[in-house]
Structures are given as structure tokens and as C-alpha cells.
Amino acid sequence: MPARRPVDPEETAVPDLRAIHSSLTLDAAGRIVDAALAARRKENLLPLAVAVLDAGGNLVAFKRDDGCGVLRFDIARGKAWAALGMGMSTRLIRDRLQQRVGFQSALAAASDGRFIPTPGGVLILDARGKESGGMEPSGMEPSGAAIGAVGISGDASDKDEYCAIQAVLAAGFAAEPPAPNPDWRAAGL
């Protein structure tokens, strides 16, 4: 058996790996999930499923209360996905597309069924954008870039949205919409 020659580190060196930037950290997403579930408990709402996606639509964090049905994950993720896909809250999507059922169906098909246009999908905005004083590329007032979305399912949609907004704000971000429906407590299933 021939003698092995020493391995030259230059021959086996792995190229430097680059860090990949995530628009939303696991820590931040975890804070949002935990704050949403805390808001649910405080208001004595039904068990919730909470999904947080980054700006690329990747699932960053998910938790569900005991007692959630098996579809709640898919619905929560679909609400967050719809908000990211359209660049607006799912409440606004619902309101704008109420009379456009065909377009809603087309969006559901284009997103492989991940498009859930009911309240509970809230954009997570980088709160630093408000402080920058700069204008958005569209010329709109500065509101911070969407860095992800949270989707919640489990109770009435307006109650899901309430928990999502409270969670985003508690984690130190801005939310779109910035406030829940004023009548969220009266919403029923």
C-alpha cells in the first residue's frame, strides 16, 4: 500500500460561505408568535394557529394552541401569503375584491391555493422606515418596507386580525393595517 501524502489545506479548502440576509429573524418571528398567543389568552379567544413568513414567503415561525383544527396552519399561512402576495392586509384584499369573485379564484389558482383573502393576514413593516423621512418608491408617505407577514386562524377573522396586529406592534414593528376593526370584539364565527 503506497504511503499517503499529507493533505494540502489549499487543495481541500471550502470557499468562504456567505451569510444570507433574512428580512425577518427567527427571534423576531418568535416574539410575534408568542405575543399573538398571549393576546389570544388575554382576550379569552378560541385557540389560534400563528404563522410568520419573511418577505420571500418562507415560513420563519409557527405555533398553534392546543385544540386547533388540522386546517388552521394552512389557513394562517394562506392569510400571510395573500398579504405578502398583494402587498396589503387581507382585510383590505377582502374589501377590494368583494365583487371580483373571478379574480379571487384566479389568485387562489395562481398561488396553488395559498391565497386566503379574509382578515387575519397582516403585513410586518420595518418600523425604521417611518423614521427615515424618505419617501416610498411609489411616492407614498413613508411607512416602512414590508419585511414579512403574520397570518392567524382560529377565531372570527376580525379577532384573528386583532391578535396579529397586537403581536406585530408588541414585537417592535409597524403593522398594516395599523389598527384592528373597531368592532372586532363583536365579530362572530
C-alpha positions, 0 to 999 in steps of 0.5 A: 500500500503506497504511503499517503501524502499529507493533505494540502489545506489549499487543495481541500479548502471550502470557499468562504460561505456567505451569510444570507440576509433574512428580512425577518429573524427567527427571534423576531418571528418568535416574539410575534408568535408568542405575543399573538398567543398571549393576546389570544389568552388575554382576550379569552379567544378560541385557540389560534394557529400563528404563522410568520413568513419573511418577505420571500414567503418562507415560513420563519415561525409557527405555533398553534394552541392546543385544540386547533383544527388540522386546517388552521396552519394552512389557513394562517399561512394562506392569510400571510401569503395573500398579504405578502402576495398583494402587498396589503392586509387581507382585510383590505384584499377582502374589501377590494375584491368583494365583487371580483369573485373571478379574480379571487379564484384566479389568485387562489389558482395562481398561488396553488391555493395559498391565497386566503383573502379574509382578515387575519393576514397582516403585513410586518413593516420595518418600523425604521422606515417611518423614521427615515423621512424618505419617501416610498418608491411609489411616492407614498408617505413613508411607512416602512418596507414590508419585511414579512407577514403574520397570518392567524386562524382560529377565531372570527377573522376580525379577532384573528386580525386583532391578535396579529396586529397586537403581536406585530406592534408588541414585537417592535414593528409597524403593522398594516393595517395599523389598527384592528376593526373597531368592532372586532370584539363583536365579530362572530364565527 
